[in-house]
Amino acid sequence: MPIDRDNQWTSNIQFILDYANKQNDNGNPFPVWATCLSFEAILYLSSGRKDNMTVLTEVFGQKGLTDNLTVKSNNSILLKSLNAKEYQEVTTGSGLLWFHHRWSITLDTYRNTPGINQAWRLISTSFTGDGV
């Protein structure tokens, strides 16, 4: 299993996530940045599910791949902070971002998991070499 709910690393992530949610609920914007496994862990913890394999999907074709992001929301503060050249590099051509993943959260999982899609706003996606 890539993420164990009962270890110190995951407990630390849950603590940070709970703190951020409390701050946001109190009107104090507290963004959370997560990349790779920490992103997967945050979505798994948000899902409310006990079995992480109902949230994570093993993927192939993302080993050392430079890829672009497919923007799903033009209302993202993060994406709006990019200048025109940076935005173009991140979203077109062979991309600017380097991916090396074994696990992912699929769009179907995002759409069909209320704990995830109600807590998080999807701003971009990427696809593996095999189309996942």
N, C-alpha and C positions, 0 to 999 in steps of 0.2 A: 504494500500500500504506500503510495507516495506521501500521504499526510495522515498522521496519527493524531486524533483529537486529544489524546491523553498524554502529551509530552510537554515539556517546558517551553519549547519553541512555539508550539501552537497556542499554549496558554498565554504567552506573551503577546502574540498576535491578537487573540481575543481581548486582552486587556486594552491594547491600543485601539482596537475597533470599538469597544464599549465606550472608551473615553471620547473618541471622536464623535460617536453618535450622540453622547450626552451633550457635548459642546455644540454640535449642530442643532440639536433639539432646543437648546437654550439661546439660539440666535447668534452663536459665536462660530462663524465659519471655520471649520477645521478639516481641511482636505486630507485625504489619505492617498499616498502614492504606493502602488504595489506593482512589482514586475516579476514575471516568471512564477516561481513556486509560491512566493508570497501573495501574488494575485490569485492564484488558484486556491490558496489556503483561505483567503478572505471570502471568496465566493462560496467555498465549501462551508465555512463557518456560518455565513449568512443564510445558507440554504436551509438550515435547521435539520438536515438529514444526518443520520448516524453513520451511514456507510458512504465513505467518500467516493467509492466507485460508482455510485449513482449520480455523481456530479461530474467527475472527471472522465475524460475519454482519452485513451492512448492514441497518439498520432505518430505518423511516420512522414518523412520528407521535410522535416524542419531542422535538419542538422546543418548548421552553418549557412543558412539561407538568408540572403539579403532580400527584403520584401518591403512592399509599401502597405499603408493602412487604407482601408476602405472606410471613408467617413460616413457615419450613420446619423450624426447630429451636427449641424453647423452652428448650434447654439452652445458649444463647449467653450468655456472660459480658457481652458488649456489650449485648444486649437486656435482660438482667436488671438492668443498671445504670440503666435508665430507670425513672422513677416511673410510676405508673398513668396519669396524664394524658399524659405524653410518649409512652408506649407506645401509647395509644389514638390519639393524633394521627398517629403514624408508620404505624399499621397499618389505620386505618379512614377512612371518609369520602373526601374528595377528597385527603387526604394532606397531608403536611408537607414532603415532599422534592420538589425541583425537578429535572427531568431535561431534558437537552438533548443527546441522543446521536445519533450516526450509526452506531456500531458496537456490537455486543453479543456476549456469549457466551450462546448459547441453552442451555436445559436439556438438549436432546439432545446438544450438544457436551460439556457438563459430564458427563453420564452416560456418554458413550461414549469419553471420553478419560482413560485411566488416569493419565497424568501430572498431570491436573488433579484428578480426583475422589479420588485417593488422597492428594494433597498438601493439599487444601483441603476444609473442611467447609462445606457450603451452609447458610446460616442464613436467607436470605430471597431473594425474587425480586421482580421488577416486570415489567410487560408494556407493550409499546408500544401506541399507539392502534390499530394494525392487528393486535394480538393476538400479536405475536412476544415 
